[in-house]
Amino acid sequence: MALRMRKIRLDLNLSQAKLARLADLNGVTVNQIENGRLAPYPSQLAKLASALGVPESKAELLLADDRDETNNP
């Protein structure tokens, strides 16, 4: 699951629908990416990063599941 993407989206007070509009993507696509049911194409990931204010060089971090990091010492 793309929990980091969800966290950033919520921190920016954006709905999935609003993020989809900003990224020029379908709302279902954003939902599926966020819930780990769809791996985004690089172009989709770049659009999401741009819409969320994340540098494109760090776009892959949007797909991180922050829960994994909390279990590591």
C-alpha positions as CSV (number, residue, x, y, z in Angstrom):
1,M,0.0,0.0,0.0
2,A,1.2,3.5,-0.7
3,L,0.7,4.8,2.8
4,R,3.2,7.6,2.3
5,M,1.3,8.9,-0.6
6,R,-1.9,8.7,1.4
7,K,-0.3,10.5,4.3
8,I,1.0,13.4,2.1
9,R,-2.4,13.6,0.4
10,L,-4.1,13.9,3.7
11,D,-1.6,16.3,5.1
12,L,-2.4,18.5,2.1
13,N,-6.1,18.1,2.9
14,L,-6.7,16.6,-0.6
15,S,-9.4,14.0,-1.4
16,Q,-8.5,11.3,-3.8
17,A,-10.7,12.9,-6.4
18,K,-8.9,16.3,-6.0
19,L,-5.5,14.6,-6.3
20,A,-6.7,12.8,-9.4
21,R,-7.8,16.1,-11.0
22,L,-4.5,17.8,-10.0
23,A,-2.5,14.8,-11.5
24,D,-4.7,14.5,-14.5
25,L,-5.5,10.9,-13.6
26,N,-8.7,8.9,-13.1
27,G,-10.0,8.8,-9.5
28,V,-10.2,5.0,-9.6
29,T,-6.6,4.8,-10.6
30,V,-5.5,7.0,-7.7
31,N,-7.5,4.8,-5.3
32,Q,-6.1,1.6,-6.7
33,I,-2.5,2.9,-6.5
34,E,-3.0,4.1,-2.9
35,N,-4.5,0.8,-1.9
36,G,-1.8,-1.3,-3.5
37,R,-4.0,-2.8,-6.2
38,L,-2.3,-1.1,-9.1
39,A,1.4,-0.4,-9.8
40,P,1.6,3.0,-11.4
41,Y,3.3,3.6,-14.7
42,P,6.3,5.9,-14.3
43,S,4.4,8.7,-16.0
44,Q,1.5,8.3,-13.5
45,L,3.9,8.3,-10.6
46,A,5.6,11.5,-11.9
47,K,2.1,13.2,-12.2
48,L,1.3,12.2,-8.6
49,A,4.6,13.4,-7.3
50,S,4.1,16.8,-9.1
51,A,0.6,17.2,-7.7
52,L,1.8,16.4,-4.2
53,G,4.8,18.7,-4.4
54,V,7.3,15.8,-4.2
55,P,10.5,16.0,-6.4
56,E,10.3,13.6,-9.3
57,S,13.6,12.1,-8.1
58,K,11.9,11.0,-4.9
59,A,8.6,9.9,-6.6
60,E,9.2,6.2,-5.8
61,L,9.1,7.0,-2.1
62,L,5.3,7.7,-2.5
63,L,4.8,4.0,-2.9
64,A,6.5,3.2,0.5
65,D,4.5,1.5,3.2
66,D,5.6,3.5,6.3
67,R,4.5,0.7,8.6
68,D,7.6,-1.3,7.4
69,E,9.9,1.5,8.7
70,T,8.3,1.6,12.1
71,N,9.1,-2.1,12.7
72,N,12.8,-1.5,12.0
73,P,15.0,-0.5,14.9
